[in-house]
């Protein structure tokens, strides 16, 4: 399967990237000549990681009948100092909100995403140490 995107320079430091799901703007901060009116490329990679794993987890929890009230993913990523700068350490924090958690099923869903389903996480593992944490918040 081949995925195709088109990314078009819109002037200054801004680009518009289009794929089958829609489009988004990419830009950089004023410090680097941009206007700060779009996603930063490296941060976009972290969003892709969270989105990929989040889709897995939500789907698996639904199949396991272990839904939660709310769910979010925080990512902390260390950027190397030398060029080309890249993320060498990434921690994904899975936050679950609700009552009467089915922790065994939640932990299984996160583990399955981490070890089997999330292709973006597998790509990250090629250049970064990736860790996951699970946190529960009673409502």
Order of alpha helices (4+ residues) and beta strands (2+ residues): beta-beta-beta-alpha-beta-beta-alpha-alpha-beta
